[in-house]
Amino acid sequence: MREFFLDVAPDLDSFLVYYVFGAGYGEVGRDDDAWWGFLDDQGLITPGDEDT
């Protein structure tokens, strides 16, 4: 399971930033639900906006 996770994201913080609170949510969730709307309203769905 760890190997699978590492294929998706190098660590938990990166996963959360991209897939839960960022543009990656549309890849794993639905891009037409309330959470996606919230992320869009906050300007968080544009790839490359993450702090590096």
mmCIF entry with sequence, helices, sheets and N, C-alpha, C, O atoms, coordinates in Angstrom:
data_MODEL
# 
_entry.id   MODEL 
# 
_entity.id                         1 
_entity.type                       polymer 
_entity.pdbx_number_of_molecules   1 
# 
_entity_poly.entity_id                      1 
_entity_poly.type                           'polypeptide(L)' 
_entity_poly.nstd_linkage                   no 
_entity_poly.nstd_monomer                   no 
_entity_poly.pdbx_seq_one_letter_code       MREFFLDVAPDLDSFLVYYVFGAGYGEVGRDDDAWWGFLDDQGLITPGDEDT 
_entity_poly.pdbx_seq_one_letter_code_can   MREFFLDVAPDLDSFLVYYVFGAGYGEVGRDDDAWWGFLDDQGLITPGDEDT 
_entity_poly.pdbx_strand_id                 A 
# 
loop_
_entity_poly_seq.entity_id 
_entity_poly_seq.num 
_entity_poly_seq.mon_id 
_entity_poly_seq.hetero 
1 1  MET n 
1 2  ARG n 
1 3  GLU n 
1 4  PHE n 
1 5  PHE n 
1 6  LEU n 
1 7  ASP n 
1 8  VAL n 
1 9  ALA n 
1 10 PRO n 
1 11 ASP n 
1 12 LEU n 
1 13 ASP n 
1 14 SER n 
1 15 PHE n 
1 16 LEU n 
1 17 VAL n 
1 18 TYR n 
1 19 TYR n 
1 20 VAL n 
1 21 PHE n 
1 22 GLY n 
1 23 ALA n 
1 24 GLY n 
1 25 TYR n 
1 26 GLY n 
1 27 GLU n 
1 28 VAL n 
1 29 GLY n 
1 30 ARG n 
1 31 ASP n 
1 32 ASP n 
1 33 ASP n 
1 34 ALA n 
1 35 TRP n 
1 36 TRP n 
1 37 GLY n 
1 38 PHE n 
1 39 LEU n 
1 40 ASP n 
1 41 ASP n 
1 42 GLN n 
1 43 GLY n 
1 44 LEU n 
1 45 ILE n 
1 46 THR n 
1 47 PRO n 
1 48 GLY n 
1 49 ASP n 
1 50 GLU n 
1 51 ASP n 
1 52 THR n 
# 
_struct_asym.id          A 
_struct_asym.entity_id   1 
# 
loop_
_struct_conf.conf_type_id 
_struct_conf.id 
_struct_conf.pdbx_PDB_helix_id 
_struct_conf.beg_label_comp_id 
_struct_conf.beg_label_asym_id 
_struct_conf.beg_label_seq_id 
_struct_conf.pdbx_beg_PDB_ins_code 
_struct_conf.end_label_comp_id 
_struct_conf.end_label_asym_id 
_struct_conf.end_label_seq_id 
_struct_conf.pdbx_end_PDB_ins_code 
_struct_conf.beg_auth_comp_id 
_struct_conf.beg_auth_asym_id 
_struct_conf.beg_auth_seq_id 
_struct_conf.end_auth_comp_id 
_struct_conf.end_auth_asym_id 
_struct_conf.end_auth_seq_id 
_struct_conf.pdbx_PDB_helix_class 
_struct_conf.details 
_struct_conf.pdbx_PDB_helix_length 
HELX_P HELX_P1 AA1 ARG A 2  ? VAL A 8  ? ARG A 2  VAL A 8  1 ? 7 
HELX_P HELX_P2 AA2 LEU A 12 ? PHE A 15 ? LEU A 12 PHE A 15 1 ? 4 
HELX_P HELX_P3 AA3 LEU A 16 ? VAL A 20 ? LEU A 16 VAL A 20 3 ? 5 
HELX_P HELX_P4 AA4 TYR A 25 ? VAL A 28 ? TYR A 25 VAL A 28 1 ? 4 
HELX_P HELX_P5 AA5 ALA A 34 ? ASP A 41 ? ALA A 34 ASP A 41 1 ? 8 
# 
_struct_conf_type.id          HELX_P 
_struct_conf_type.criteria    ? 
_struct_conf_type.reference   ? 
# 
loop_
_atom_site.group_PDB 
_atom_site.id 
_atom_site.type_symbol 
_atom_site.label_atom_id 
_atom_site.label_alt_id 
_atom_site.label_comp_id 
_atom_site.label_asym_id 
_atom_site.label_entity_id 
_atom_site.label_seq_id 
_atom_site.pdbx_PDB_ins_code 
_atom_site.Cartn_x 
_atom_site.Cartn_y 
_atom_site.Cartn_z 
_atom_site.occupancy 
_atom_site.B_iso_or_equiv 
_atom_site.pdbx_formal_charge 
_atom_site.auth_seq_id 
_atom_site.auth_comp_id 
_atom_site.auth_asym_id 
_atom_site.auth_atom_id 
_atom_site.pdbx_PDB_model_num 
ATOM 1   N N  . MET A 1 1  ? 0.821   -1.185 0.000   1.00 0.00 ? 1  MET A N  1 
ATOM 2   C CA . MET A 1 1  ? 0.000   0.000  0.000   1.00 0.00 ? 1  MET A CA 1 
ATOM 3   C C  . MET A 1 1  ? 0.869   1.255  0.000   1.00 0.00 ? 1  MET A C  1 
ATOM 4   O O  . MET A 1 1  ? 0.550   2.228  -0.684  1.00 0.00 ? 1  MET A O  1 
ATOM 5   N N  . ARG A 1 2  ? 1.951   1.241  0.751   1.00 0.00 ? 2  ARG A N  1 
ATOM 6   C CA . ARG A 1 2  ? 2.848   2.395  0.816   1.00 0.00 ? 2  ARG A CA 1 
ATOM 7   C C  . ARG A 1 2  ? 3.420   2.731  -0.561  1.00 0.00 ? 2  ARG A C  1 
ATOM 8   O O  . ARG A 1 2  ? 3.520   3.902  -0.928  1.00 0.00 ? 2  ARG A O  1 
ATOM 9   N N  . GLU A 1 3  ? 3.789   1.712  -1.311  1.00 0.00 ? 3  GLU A N  1 
ATOM 10  C CA . GLU A 1 3  ? 4.347   1.938  -2.642  1.00 0.00 ? 3  GLU A CA 1 
ATOM 11  C C  . GLU A 1 3  ? 3.324   2.605  -3.559  1.00 0.00 ? 3  GLU A C  1 
ATOM 12  O O  . GLU A 1 3  ? 3.664   3.494  -4.339  1.00 0.00 ? 3  GLU A O  1 
ATOM 13  N N  . PHE A 1 4  ? 2.053   2.162  -3.456  1.00 0.00 ? 4  PHE A N  1 
ATOM 14  C CA . PHE A 1 4  ? 1.001   2.767  -4.250  1.00 0.00 ? 4  PHE A CA 1 
ATOM 15  C C  . PHE A 1 4  ? 0.848   4.240  -3.894  1.00 0.00 ? 4  PHE A C  1 
ATOM 16  O O  . PHE A 1 4  ? 0.738   5.086  -4.781  1.00 0.00 ? 4  PHE A O  1 
ATOM 17  N N  . PHE A 1 5  ? 0.841   4.549  -2.599  1.00 0.00 ? 5  PHE A N  1 
ATOM 18  C CA . PHE A 1 5  ? 0.718   5.942  -2.160  1.00 0.00 ? 5  PHE A CA 1 
ATOM 19  C C  . PHE A 1 5  ? 1.875   6.767  -2.693  1.00 0.00 ? 5  PHE A C  1 
ATOM 20  O O  . PHE A 1 5  ? 1.664   7.880  -3.175  1.00 0.00 ? 5  PHE A O  1 
ATOM 21  N N  . LEU A 1 6  ? 3.075   6.255  -2.618  1.00 0.00 ? 6  LEU A N  1 
ATOM 22  C CA . LEU A 1 6  ? 4.248   6.999  -3.078  1.00 0.00 ? 6  LEU A CA 1 
ATOM 23  C C  . LEU A 1 6  ? 4.209   7.235  -4.588  1.00 0.00 ? 6  LEU A C  1 
ATOM 24  O O  . LEU A 1 6  ? 4.812   8.188  -5.082  1.00 0.00 ? 6  LEU A O  1 
ATOM 25  N N  . ASP A 1 7  ? 3.504   6.373  -5.322  1.00 0.00 ? 7  ASP A N  1 
ATOM 26  C CA . ASP A 1 7  ? 3.327   6.617  -6.755  1.00 0.00 ? 7  ASP A CA 1 
ATOM 27  C C  . ASP A 1 7  ? 2.402   7.804  -6.998  1.00 0.00 ? 7  ASP A C  1 
ATOM 28  O O  . ASP A 1 7  ? 2.517   8.478  -8.022  1.00 0.00 ? 7  ASP A O  1 
ATOM 29  N N  . VAL A 1 8  ? 1.494   8.061  -6.074  1.00 0.00 ? 8  VAL A N  1 
ATOM 30  C CA . VAL A 1 8  ? 0.516   9.136  -6.211  1.00 0.00 ? 8  VAL A CA 1 
ATOM 31  C C  . VAL A 1 8  ? 1.090   10.456 -5.711  1.00 0.00 ? 8  VAL A C  1 
ATOM 32  O O  . VAL A 1 8  ? 0.929   11.484 -6.368  1.00 0.00 ? 8  VAL A O  1 
ATOM 33  N N  . ALA A 1 9  ? 1.748   10.444 -4.573  1.00 0.00 ? 9  ALA A N  1 
ATOM 34  C CA . ALA A 1 9  ? 2.308   11.649 -3.968  1.00 0.00 ? 9  ALA A CA 1 
ATOM 35  C C  . ALA A 1 9  ? 3.503   11.263 -3.099  1.00 0.00 ? 9  ALA A C  1 
ATOM 36  O O  . ALA A 1 9  ? 3.510   10.189 -2.497  1.00 0.00 ? 9  ALA A O  1 
ATOM 37  N N  . PRO A 1 10 ? 4.506   12.128 -3.030  1.00 0.00 ? 10 PRO A N  1 
ATOM 38  C CA . PRO A 1 10 ? 5.693   11.783 -2.252  1.00 0.00 ? 10 PRO A CA 1 
ATOM 39  C C  . PRO A 1 10 ? 5.466   11.773 -0.741  1.00 0.00 ? 10 PRO A C  1 
ATOM 40  O O  . PRO A 1 10 ? 6.214   11.126 -0.009  1.00 0.00 ? 10 PRO A O  1 
ATOM 41  N N  . ASP A 1 11 ? 4.442   12.483 -0.268  1.00 0.00 ? 11 ASP A N  1 
ATOM 42  C CA . ASP A 1 11 ? 4.151   12.520 1.161   1.00 0.00 ? 11 ASP A CA 1 
ATOM 43  C C  . ASP A 1 11 ? 2.702   12.966 1.373   1.00 0.00 ? 11 ASP A C  1 
ATOM 44  O O  . ASP A 1 11 ? 2.030   13.398 0.437   1.00 0.00 ? 11 ASP A O  1 
ATOM 45  N N  . LEU A 1 12 ? 2.243   12.856 2.599   1.00 0.00 ? 12 LEU A N  1 
ATOM 46  C CA . LEU A 1 12 ? 0.856   13.176 2.920   1.00 0.00 ? 12 LEU A CA 1 
ATOM 47  C C  . LEU A 1 12 ? 0.541   14.645 2.656   1.00 0.00 ? 12 LEU A C  1 
ATOM 48  O O  . LEU A 1 12 ? -0.525  14.962 2.128   1.00 0.00 ? 12 LEU A O  1 
ATOM 49  N N  . ASP A 1 13 ? 1.445   15.534 3.013   1.00 0.00 ? 13 ASP A N  1 
ATOM 50  C CA . ASP A 1 13 ? 1.201   16.963 2.781   1.00 0.00 ? 13 ASP A CA 1 
ATOM 51  C C  . ASP A 1 13 ? 0.975   17.264 1.304   1.00 0.00 ? 13 ASP A C  1 
ATOM 52  O O  . ASP A 1 13 ? 0.054   18.003 0.957   1.00 0.00 ? 13 ASP A O  1 
ATOM 53  N N  . SER A 1 14 ? 1.797   16.703 0.443   1.00 0.00 ? 14 SER A N  1 
ATOM 54  C CA . SER A 1 14 ? 1.644   16.925 -0.996  1.00 0.00 ? 14 SER A CA 1 
ATOM 55  C C  . SER A 1 14 ? 0.313   16.382 -1.496  1.00 0.00 ? 14 SER A C  1 
ATOM 56  O O  . SER A 1 14 ? -0.355  17.014 -2.315  1.00 0.00 ? 14 SER A O  1 
ATOM 57  N N  . PHE A 1 15 ? -0.070  15.207 -1.000  1.00 0.00 ? 15 PHE A N  1 
ATOM 58  C CA . PHE A 1 15 ? -1.350  14.617 -1.383  1.00 0.00 ? 15 PHE A CA 1 
ATOM 59  C C  . PHE A 1 15 ? -2.505  15.528 -0.990  1.00 0.00 ? 15 PHE A C  1 
ATOM 60  O O  . PHE A 1 15 ? -3.381  15.811 -1.807  1.00 0.00 ? 15 PHE A O  1 
ATOM 61  N N  . LEU A 1 16 ? -2.509  15.987 0.253   1.00 0.00 ? 16 LEU A N  1 
ATOM 62  C CA . LEU A 1 16 ? -3.583  16.849 0.729   1.00 0.00 ? 16 LEU A CA 1 
ATOM 63  C C  . LEU A 1 16 ? -3.653  18.162 -0.037  1.00 0.00 ? 16 LEU A C  1 
ATOM 64  O O  . LEU A 1 16 ? -4.736  18.607 -0.416  1.00 0.00 ? 16 LEU A O  1 
ATOM 65  N N  . VAL A 1 17 ? -2.504  18.781 -0.265  1.00 0.00 ? 17 VAL A N  1 
ATOM 66  C CA . VAL A 1 17 ? -2.473  20.061 -0.971  1.00 0.00 ? 17 VAL A CA 1 
ATOM 67  C C  . VAL A 1 17 ? -3.030  19.919 -2.378  1.00 0.00 ? 17 VAL A C  1 
ATOM 68  O O  . VAL A 1 17 ? -3.808  20.764 -2.819  1.00 0.00 ? 17 VAL A O  1 
ATOM 69  N N  . TYR A 1 18 ? -2.647  18.870 -3.086  1.00 0.00 ? 18 TYR A N  1 
ATOM 70  C CA . TYR A 1 18 ? -3.060  18.733 -4.486  1.00 0.00 ? 18 TYR A CA 1 
ATOM 71  C C  . TYR A 1 18 ? -4.418  18.057 -4.653  1.00 0.00 ? 18 TYR A C  1 
ATOM 72  O O  . TYR A 1 18 ? -5.282  18.566 -5.366  1.00 0.00 ? 18 TYR A O  1 
ATOM 73  N N  . TYR A 1 19 ? -4.611  16.904 -3.994  1.00 0.00 ? 19 TYR A N  1 
ATOM 74  C CA . TYR A 1 19 ? -5.812  16.109 -4.257  1.00 0.00 ? 19 TYR A CA 1 
ATOM 75  C C  . TYR A 1 19 ? -7.015  16.466 -3.382  1.00 0.00 ? 19 TYR A C  1 
ATOM 76  O O  . TYR A 1 19 ? -8.146  16.176 -3.771  1.00 0.00 ? 19 TYR A O  1 
ATOM 77  N N  . VAL A 1 20 ? -6.817  17.069 -2.242  1.00 0.00 ? 20 VAL A N  1 
ATOM 78  C CA . VAL A 1 20 ? -7.941  17.417 -1.373  1.00 0.00 ? 20 VAL A CA 1 
ATOM 79  C C  . VAL A 1 20 ? -8.240  18.908 -1.439  1.00 0.00 ? 20 VAL A C  1 
ATOM 80  O O  . VAL A 1 20 ? -9.401  19.313 -1.500  1.00 0.00 ? 20 VAL A O  1 
ATOM 81  N N  . PHE A 1 21 ? -7.184  19.728 -1.425  1.00 0.00 ? 21 PHE A N  1 
ATOM 82  C CA . PHE A 1 21 ? -7.366  21.180 -1.366  1.00 0.00 ? 21 PHE A CA 1 
ATOM 83  C C  . PHE A 1 21 ? -6.926  21.890 -2.642  1.00 0.00 ? 21 PHE A C  1 
ATOM 84  O O  . PHE A 1 21 ? -6.739  23.107 -2.624  1.00 0.00 ? 21 PHE A O  1 
ATOM 85  N N  . GLY A 1 22 ? -6.759  21.173 -3.738  1.00 0.00 ? 22 GLY A N  1 
ATOM 86  C CA . GLY A 1 22 ? -6.282  21.805 -4.956  1.00 0.00 ? 22 GLY A CA 1 
ATOM 87  C C  . GLY A 1 22 ? -6.851  21.194 -6.227  1.00 0.00 ? 22 GLY A C  1 
ATOM 88  O O  . GLY A 1 22 ? -7.864  20.495 -6.212  1.00 0.00 ? 22 GLY A O  1 
ATOM 89  N N  . ALA A 1 23 ? -6.174  21.478 -7.312  1.00 0.00 ? 23 ALA A N  1 
ATOM 90  C CA . ALA A 1 23 ? -6.642  21.109 -8.645  1.00 0.00 ? 23 ALA A CA 1 
ATOM 91  C C  . ALA A 1 23 ? -6.801  19.608 -8.844  1.00 0.00 ? 23 ALA A C  1 
ATOM 92  O O  . ALA A 1 23 ? -7.611  19.189 -9.671  1.00 0.00 ? 23 ALA A O  1 
ATOM 93  N N  . GLY A 1 24 ? -6.067  18.799 -8.125  1.00 0.00 ? 24 GLY A N  1 
ATOM 94  C CA . GLY A 1 24 ? -6.155  17.352 -8.273  1.00 0.00 ? 24 GLY A CA 1 
ATOM 95  C C  . GLY A 1 24 ? -7.462  16.755 -7.802  1.00 0.00 ? 24 GLY A C  1 
ATOM 96  O O  . GLY A 1 24 ? -7.764  15.606 -8.123  1.00 0.00 ? 24 GLY A O  1 
ATOM 97  N N  . TYR A 1 25 ? -8.246  17.510 -7.046  1.00 0.00 ? 25 TYR A N  1 
ATOM 98  C CA . TYR A 1 25 ? -9.523  16.982 -6.578  1.00 0.00 ? 25 TYR A CA 1 
ATOM 99  C C  . TYR A 1 25 ? -10.400 16.551 -7.751  1.00 0.00 ? 25 TYR A C  1 
ATOM 100 O O  . TYR A 1 25 ? -11.113 15.553 -7.648  1.00 0.00 ? 25 TYR A O  1 
ATOM 101 N N  . GLY A 1 26 ? -10.361 17.268 -8.835  1.00 0.00 ? 26 GLY A N  1 
ATOM 102 C CA . GLY A 1 26 ? -11.146 16.913 -10.011 1.00 0.00 ? 26 GLY A CA 1 
ATOM 103 C C  . GLY A 1 26 ? -10.718 15.595 -10.630 1.00 0.00 ? 26 GLY A C  1 
ATOM 104 O O  . GLY A 1 26 ? -11.489 14.980 -11.366 1.00 0.00 ? 26 GLY A O  1 
ATOM 105 N N  . GLU A 1 27 ? -9.497  15.151 -10.342 1.00 0.00 ? 27 GLU A N  1 
ATOM 106 C CA . GLU A 1 27 ? -9.007  13.870 -10.850 1.00 0.00 ? 27 GLU A CA 1 
ATOM 107 C C  . GLU A 1 27 ? -9.527  12.691 -10.031 1.00 0.00 ? 27 GLU A C  1 
ATOM 108 O O  . GLU A 1 27 ? -9.726  11.603 -10.572 1.00 0.00 ? 27 GLU A O  1 
ATOM 109 N N  . VAL A 1 28 ? -9.745  12.894 -8.742  1.00 0.00 ? 28 VAL A N  1 
ATOM 110 C CA . VAL A 1 28 ? -10.166 11.792 -7.883  1.00 0.00 ? 28 VAL A CA 1 
ATOM 111 C C  . VAL A 1 28 ? -11.593 11.943 -7.382  1.00 0.00 ? 28 VAL A C  1 
ATOM 112 O O  . VAL A 1 28 ? -12.197 10.965 -6.939  1.00 0.00 ? 28 VAL A O  1 
ATOM 113 N N  . GLY A 1 29 ? -12.130 13.121 -7.441  1.00 0.00 ? 29 GLY A N  1 
ATOM 114 C CA . GLY A 1 29 ? -13.503 13.383 -7.016  1.00 0.00 ? 29 GLY A CA 1 
ATOM 115 C C  . GLY A 1 29 ? -14.315 13.839 -8.211  1.00 0.00 ? 29 GLY A C  1 
ATOM 116 O O  . GLY A 1 29 ? -13.922 13.646 -9.362  1.00 0.00 ? 29 GLY A O  1 
ATOM 117 N N  . ARG A 1 30 ? -15.429 14.433 -7.927  1.00 0.00 ? 30 ARG A N  1 
ATOM 118 C CA . ARG A 1 30 ? -16.269 14.964 -8.997  1.00 0.00 ? 30 ARG A CA 1 
ATOM 119 C C  . ARG A 1 30 ? -15.989 16.452 -9.140  1.00 0.00 ? 30 ARG A C  1 
ATOM 120 O O  . ARG A 1 30 ? -15.869 17.163 -8.142  1.00 0.00 ? 30 ARG A O  1 
ATOM 121 N N  . ASP A 1 31 ? -15.886 16.918 -10.366 1.00 0.00 ? 31 ASP A N  1 
ATOM 122 C CA . ASP A 1 31 ? -15.599 18.333 -10.573 1.00 0.00 ? 31 ASP A CA 1 
ATOM 123 C C  . ASP A 1 31 ? -16.864 19.178 -10.687 1.00 0.00 ? 31 ASP A C  1 
ATOM 124 O O  . ASP A 1 31 ? -16.826 20.293 -11.208 1.00 0.00 ? 31 ASP A O  1 
ATOM 125 N N  . ASP A 1 32 ? -17.983 18.644 -10.199 1.00 0.00 ? 32 ASP A N  1 
ATOM 126 C CA . ASP A 1 32 ? -19.228 19.408 -10.214 1.00 0.00 ? 32 ASP A CA 1 
ATOM 127 C C  . ASP A 1 32 ? -19.966 19.329 -8.879  1.00 0.00 ? 32 ASP A C  1 
ATOM 128 O O  . ASP A 1 32 ? -21.178 19.538 -8.829  1.00 0.00 ? 32 ASP A O  1 
ATOM 129 N N  . ASP A 1 33 ? -19.247 19.031 -7.799  1.00 0.00 ? 33 ASP A N  1 
ATOM 130 C CA . ASP A 1 33 ? -19.894 18.952 -6.486  1.00 0.00 ? 33 ASP A CA 1 
ATOM 131 C C  . ASP A 1 33 ? -19.605 20.210 -5.665  1.00 0.00 ? 33 ASP A C  1 
ATOM 132 O O  . ASP A 1 33 ? -18.908 21.116 -6.122  1.00 0.00 ? 33 ASP A O  1 
ATOM 133 N N  . ALA A 1 34 ? -20.141 20.251 -4.468  1.00 0.00 ? 34 ALA A N  1 
ATOM 134 C CA . ALA A 1 34 ? -20.018 21.437 -3.618  1.00 0.00 ? 34 ALA A CA 1 
ATOM 135 C C  . ALA A 1 34 ? -18.568 21.716 -3.227  1.00 0.00 ? 34 ALA A C  1 
ATOM 136 O O  . ALA A 1 34 ? -18.163 22.877 -3.152  1.00 0.00 ? 34 ALA A O  1 
ATOM 137 N N  . TRP A 1 35 ? -17.780 20.663 -2.976  1.00 0.00 ? 35 TRP A N  1 
ATOM 138 C CA . TRP A 1 35 ? -16.381 20.882 -2.589  1.00 0.00 ? 35 TRP A CA 1 
ATOM 139 C C  . TRP A 1 35 ? -15.603 21.506 -3.747  1.00 0.00 ? 35 TRP A C  1 
ATOM 140 O O  . TRP A 1 35 ? -14.819 22.432 -3.543  1.00 0.00 ? 35 TRP A O  1 
ATOM 141 N N  . TRP A 1 36 ? -15.818 21.000 -4.958  1.00 0.00 ? 36 TRP A N  1 
ATOM 142 C CA . TRP A 1 36 ? -15.155 21.570 -6.134  1.00 0.00 ? 36 TRP A CA 1 
ATOM 143 C C  . TRP A 1 36 ? -15.558 23.032 -6.295  1.00 0.00 ? 36 TRP A C  1 
ATOM 144 O O  . TRP A 1 36 ? -14.716 23.874 -6.609  1.00 0.00 ? 36 TRP A O  1 
ATOM 145 N N  . GLY A 1 37 ? -16.833 23.339 -6.084  1.00 0.00 ? 37 GLY A N  1 
ATOM 146 C CA . GLY A 1 37 ? -17.301 24.719 -6.163  1.00 0.00 ? 37 GLY A CA 1 
ATOM 147 C C  . GLY A 1 37 ? -16.606 25.599 -5.140  1.00 0.00 ? 37 GLY A C  1 
ATOM 148 O O  . GLY A 1 37 ? -16.231 26.730 -5.449  1.00 0.00 ? 37 GLY A O  1 
ATOM 149 N N  . PHE A 1 38 ? -16.429 25.093 -3.926  1.00 0.00 ? 38 PHE A N  1 
ATOM 150 C CA . PHE A 1 38 ? -15.722 25.844 -2.887  1.00 0.00 ? 38 PHE A CA 1 
ATOM 151 C C  . PHE A 1 38 ? -14.278 26.097 -3.301  1.00 0.00 ? 38 PHE A C  1 
ATOM 152 O O  . PHE A 1 38 ? -13.778 27.216 -3.191  1.00 0.00 ? 38 PHE A O  1 
ATOM 153 N N  . LEU A 1 39 ? -13.605 25.037 -3.784  1.00 0.00 ? 39 LEU A N  1 
ATOM 154 C CA . LEU A 1 39 ? -12.216 25.200 -4.214  1.00 0.00 ? 39 LEU A CA 1 
ATOM 155 C C  . LEU A 1 39 ? -12.113 26.238 -5.329  1.00 0.00 ? 39 LEU A C  1 
ATOM 156 O O  . LEU A 1 39 ? -11.191 27.054 -5.336  1.00 0.00 ? 39 LEU A O  1 
ATOM 157 N N  . ASP A 1 40 ? -13.045 26.209 -6.259  1.00 0.00 ? 40 ASP A N  1 
ATOM 158 C CA . ASP A 1 40 ? -13.068 27.172 -7.358  1.00 0.00 ? 40 ASP A CA 1 
ATOM 159 C C  . ASP A 1 40 ? -13.287 28.590 -6.829  1.00 0.00 ? 40 ASP A C  1 
ATOM 160 O O  . ASP A 1 40 ? -12.598 29.523 -7.239  1.00 0.00 ? 40 ASP A O  1 
ATOM 161 N N  . ASP A 1 41 ? -14.243 28.745 -5.924  1.00 0.00 ? 41 ASP A N  1 
ATOM 162 C CA . ASP A 1 41 ? -14.514 30.065 -5.343  1.00 0.00 ? 41 ASP A CA 1 
ATOM 163 C C  . ASP A 1 41 ? -13.294 30.632 -4.636  1.00 0.00 ? 41 ASP A C  1 
ATOM 164 O O  . ASP A 1 41 ? -13.090 31.846 -4.621  1.00 0.00 ? 41 ASP A O  1 
ATOM 165 N N  . GLN A 1 42 ? -12.488 29.765 -4.055  1.00 0.00 ? 42 GLN A N  1 
ATOM 166 C CA . GLN A 1 42 ? -11.294 30.203 -3.331  1.00 0.00 ? 42 GLN A CA 1 
ATOM 167 C C  . GLN A 1 42 ? -10.076 30.345 -4.244  1.00 0.00 ? 42 GLN A C  1 
ATOM 168 O O  . GLN A 1 42 ? -9.002  30.734 -3.784  1.00 0.00 ? 42 GLN A O  1 
ATOM 169 N N  . GLY A 1 43 ? -10.233 30.033 -5.534  1.00 0.00 ? 43 GLY A N  1 
ATOM 170 C CA . GLY A 1 43 ? -9.118  30.129 -6.481  1.00 0.00 ? 43 GLY A CA 1 
ATOM 171 C C  . GLY A 1 43 ? -8.072  29.050 -6.302  1.00 0.00 ? 43 GLY A C  1 
ATOM 172 O O  . GLY A 1 43 ? -6.891  29.274 -6.565  1.00 0.00 ? 43 GLY A O  1 
ATOM 173 N N  . LEU A 1 44 ? -8.502  27.870 -5.852  1.00 0.00 ? 44 LEU A N  1 
ATOM 174 C CA . LEU A 1 44 ? -7.553  26.801 -5.537  1.00 0.00 ? 44 LEU A CA 1 
ATOM 175 C C  . LEU A 1 44 ? -7.487  25.696 -6.578  1.00 0.00 ? 44 LEU A C  1 
ATOM 176 O O  . LEU A 1 44 ? -6.789  24.706 -6.360  1.00 0.00 ? 44 LEU A O  1 
ATOM 177 N N  . ILE A 1 45 ? -8.180  25.825 -7.692  1.00 0.00 ? 45 ILE A N  1 
ATOM 178 C CA . ILE A 1 45 ? -8.185  24.708 -8.641  1.00 0.00 ? 45 ILE A CA 1 
ATOM 179 C C  . ILE A 1 45 ? -7.258  24.923 -9.829  1.00 0.00 ? 45 ILE A C  1 
ATOM 180 O O  . ILE A 1 45 ? -7.243  24.103 -10.747 1.00 0.00 ? 45 ILE A O  1 
ATOM 181 N N  . THR A 1 46 ? -6.503  25.981 -9.834  1.00 0.00 ? 46 THR A N  1 
ATOM 182 C CA . THR A 1 46 ? -5.564  26.214 -10.922 1.00 0.00 ? 46 THR A CA 1 
ATOM 183 C C  . THR A 1 46 ? -4.254  25.495 -10.620 1.00 0.00 ? 46 THR A C  1 
ATOM 184 O O  . THR A 1 46 ? -3.598  25.810 -9.627  1.00 0.00 ? 46 THR A O  1 
ATOM 185 N N  . PRO A 1 47 ? -3.854  24.524 -11.465 1.00 0.00 ? 47 PRO A N  1 
ATOM 186 C CA . PRO A 1 47 ? -2.599  23.817 -11.224 1.00 0.00 ? 47 PRO A CA 1 
ATOM 187 C C  . PRO A 1 47 ? -1.429  24.789 -11.156 1.00 0.00 ? 47 PRO A C  1 
ATOM 188 O O  . PRO A 1 47 ? -1.381  25.785 -11.878 1.00 0.00 ? 47 PRO A O  1 
ATOM 189 N N  . GLY A 1 48 ? -0.478  24.471 -10.262 1.00 0.00 ? 48 GLY A N  1 
ATOM 190 C CA . GLY A 1 48 ? 0.710   25.310 -10.125 1.00 0.00 ? 48 GLY A CA 1 
ATOM 191 C C  . GLY A 1 48 ? 0.585   26.360 -9.053  1.00 0.00 ? 48 GLY A C  1 
ATOM 192 O O  . GLY A 1 48 ? 1.526   27.124 -8.837  1.00 0.00 ? 48 GLY A O  1 
ATOM 193 N N  . ASP A 1 49 ? -0.552  26.428 -8.367  1.00 0.00 ? 49 ASP A N  1 
ATOM 194 C CA . ASP A 1 49 ? -0.726  27.422 -7.319  1.00 0.00 ? 49 ASP A CA 1 
ATOM 195 C C  . ASP A 1 49 ? -0.199  26.942 -5.971  1.00 0.00 ? 49 ASP A C  1 
ATOM 196 O O  . ASP A 1 49 ? -0.182  27.714 -5.012  1.00 0.00 ? 49 ASP A O  1 
ATOM 197 N N  . GLU A 1 50 ? 0.228   25.691 -5.876  1.00 0.00 ? 50 GLU A N  1 
ATOM 198 C CA . GLU A 1 50 ? 0.693   25.153 -4.620  1.00 0.00 ? 50 GLU A CA 1 
ATOM 199 C C  . GLU A 1 50 ? 2.006   25.814 -4.238  1.00 0.00 ? 50 GLU A C  1 
ATOM 200 O O  . GLU A 1 50 ? 2.812   26.172 -5.097  1.00 0.00 ? 50 GLU A O  1 
ATOM 201 N N  . ASP A 1 51 ? 2.210   25.971 -2.926  1.00 0.00 ? 51 ASP A N  1 
ATOM 202 C CA . ASP A 1 51 ? 3.507   26.452 -2.428  1.00 0.00 ? 51 ASP A CA 1 
ATOM 203 C C  . ASP A 1 51 ? 4.509   25.338 -2.588  1.00 0.00 ? 51 ASP A C  1 
ATOM 204 O O  . ASP A 1 51 ? 4.224   24.184 -2.269  1.00 0.00 ? 51 ASP A O  1 
ATOM 205 N N  . THR A 1 52 ? 5.698   25.682 -3.089  1.00 0.00 ? 52 THR A N  1 
ATOM 206 C CA . THR A 1 52 ? 6.724   24.652 -3.248  1.00 0.00 ? 52 THR A CA 1 
ATOM 207 C C  . THR A 1 52 ? 7.924   24.979 -2.415  1.00 0.00 ? 52 THR A C  1 
ATOM 208 O O  . THR A 1 52 ? 8.899   24.227 -2.416  1.00 0.00 ? 52 THR A O  1 
# 
